[in-house]
């Protein structure tokens, strides 16, 4: 397998890594939702801070992709 990875194109490598990383992020977001259930207690301000941090980081990453000329699409598909 190591030889196969060395021979893969830049696009194939991007696709392979992006799918793995995006799926990992999506799984972490799903796990985060577990905090919305009992026995956890939280306030509106705490929730806003969480989602502001996520939105901010996501915006920064999106800008990095846009600067490289990536086209924005609806949904996620490789």
ABEGO torsion letter per residue (X at the ends): XAAAAAABBAAAAAAAAAAAAAAAAAAAAAAAAAAABOABBBBAAAAAAAAAAAAAAAAAAAAAAAAAGBBBBBEBBX
